[in-house]
Amino acid sequence: MPLGFGFLLLAGLSHLIKCLGFLMGRCPDPMQPAGPSEEEELMQELKAELDKADDEGRGDK
């Protein structure tokens, strides 16, 4: 049990350091996701496939 609290304390300190770095302008925003989520990537892939299918459909007419 104490080991778990130790890890929780370390995680909290790590987050605090990241937030302080952001406030000082030395780090990116720790609350902002690094890149697009899996859902956003899937949406982009599906949109690209629909656009491709739409383009192919127009070319046949």
Helices and strands as residue ranges (DSSP letters): H 2-23, H 38-60
